[in-house]
Amino acid sequence: MMVVVEQIEIETPDGTAEAYLARPASEPRGGVLVYMDAIGLRPRLAEMIERVASWGYLALAPNTFYRDGSVADLAPTADLRDPAARDAYFADGAMARVRDLTVARLEVDIPAYVQALKTYVTGPLATHGYCMGARLAVRTAGRFPEEFVAVAGFHGGGLVTADPASPHTCIAGTKAEYYFGHADHDRSMTPEHVADLGRALEDAGVTHTNVIYPDAPHGYTMADTCSYQEAGATRHFTDLEALYTRTMA
């Protein structure tokens, strides 16, 4: 299926966020809000949403770090397939941007992203994210519990914390089906955290999958970094497409 990927702008109360938009050739069967990882919007994210659009859905991926700079400003300049270059990138402000994306800021941003998605598509909505983006996907469904039919997170970090506003607390009251593919030996999402997340999903009474991908490092979907694992990346696309087929038919 032919897919068109373009860069657009989303107006938020705090400024303009660039975004990638991928459109299927035919009328989309639904809309998918895709949240980036801590490295940001870049060609790999464009490839990933192009894949989602090839399944027949419109996909929108915003630059959630828009307050810190444009897509071009924040793009890596080194080859992050080199472990030293990846470490240097994260040491040079990436994690500060993650920390600065507070719950208060997300309360401003998420409605703007959802509204932008809805201007391009009618029908069911879904969302998924990578790394920190998994948290944003969960918060999006919590903010719009009647509108999102599916939520997924891959190598997500910090989904369960001691904070009263922890992302996992947003699951209660939602109706979506959830899919989580966790990284193995992930300090930001330990087996204990995965178990706590499972209990939150059970308590919410939602259909869910909550699994750890074997031998998959944090960042396993990202082919432009040294964390890439082909088996995990392939599995994630397969399971994500199946999730959307089930929920957005």
C-alpha positions, -999 to +999 in steps of 0.1 A: +000+000+000+014+034-010+020+056+020+027+094+021+048+107+050+050+145+056+060+169+083+033+191+097+029+215+127+006+212+157-004+243+176-004+238+214-010+264+241+027+264+247+040+267+212+043+248+179+051+211+178+064+196+146+051+162+138+054+134+112+021+124+096+018+091+076-013+086+054-024+054+038-034+055+002-070+045+010-094+059+035-078+052+069-095+026+092-086+046+122-060+070+137-028+061+157-010+086+179+027+075+181+050+088+208+087+089+202+115+077+224+140+100+242+161+104+211+133+122+193+118+125+159+141+113+132+141+091+101+137+059+121+104+072+136+092+082+101+099+046+089+080+032+119+049+053+113+051+045+076+048+009+085+017+016+106+001+035+078+008+006+054-016-014+076-043+011+067-042+035+096-033+072+097-003+077+121+008+109+138+040+113+157+046+147+175+079+162+186+071+161+223+103+180+230+091+210+210+098+234+239+135+225+237+139+229+200+129+219+165+133+184+150+164+197+132+178+213+164+175+181+184+185+155+158+215+134+167+246+144+147+266+112+154+259+075+145+241+062+175+248+026+164+282+033+181+277+027+218+300+056+228+281+080+205+248+069+220+261+074+255+274+108+246+240+118+231+222+109+263+248+127+284+243+159+264+208+168+275+185+141+263+176+129+298+171+165+310+145+169+282+127+137+294+126+150+330+113+184+319+083+168+302+063+169+334+027+157+340+016+194+340+031+199+306+016+167+293-018+179+305-014+208+280+001+188+252-019+156+250-053+172+242-036+192+214-021+160+199-054+142+201-073+171+185-047+172+157-051+135+151-089+138+149-087+166+123-072+140+099-093+109+107-126+097+119-132+063+134-114+045+163-082+059+178-052+040+192-018+050+206+015+035+213+050+047+223+086+038+228+108+043+258+093+074+276+067+074+249+050+044+264+042+065+295+027+092+272+005+066+255-009+054+288-015+089+299-033+097+267-058+068+271-063+079+307-071+115+296-095+103+269-108+069+282-138+069+259-119+075+227-089+052+227-095+015+219-059+003+220-027+013+238+008-002+235+042+004+249+076-010+239+107-009+261+088+016+282+105+030+312+090+044+344+055+031+338+053+022+375+067+046+401+060+055+437+046+089+426+008+092+432+006+103+396+025+073+382+015+064+347+001+030+357-026+048+378-041+062+346-053+028+335-082+026+359-114+036+342-102+031+306-116+007+281-087+001+257-069-031+251-033-028+263-001-044+250+033-040+267+065-055+253+091-048+280+128-049+276+147-076+294+170-066+323+157-030+321+165-010+352+137+015+344+111-013+342+122-042+364+103-075+367+088-062+399+075-031+381+061-054+353+043-074+379+029-042+395+017-030+361+001-064+355-019-060+388-030-025+377-042-039+344-060-068+362-076-044+386-088-022+358-105-052+341-090-045+307-079-069+281-041-069+281-008-085+273+022-077+296+053-095+286+091-092+287+108-098+254+137-122+260+173-108+257+158-076+243+177-045+255+161-012+263+155+005+229+153-028+210+130-014+183+154+014+172+174+003+142+194+035+142+210+027+176+233+001+192+203-011+213+185-026+183+175-062+184+160-076+152+139-103+169+123-079+193+117-053+166+101-078+143+079-092+171+068-058+181+055-049+146+037-083+143+020-080+177+012-043+172-005-050+139-025-078+154-036-055+183-048-029+159-065-055+137-084-067+167-094-033+181-099-011+151-117-034+127 
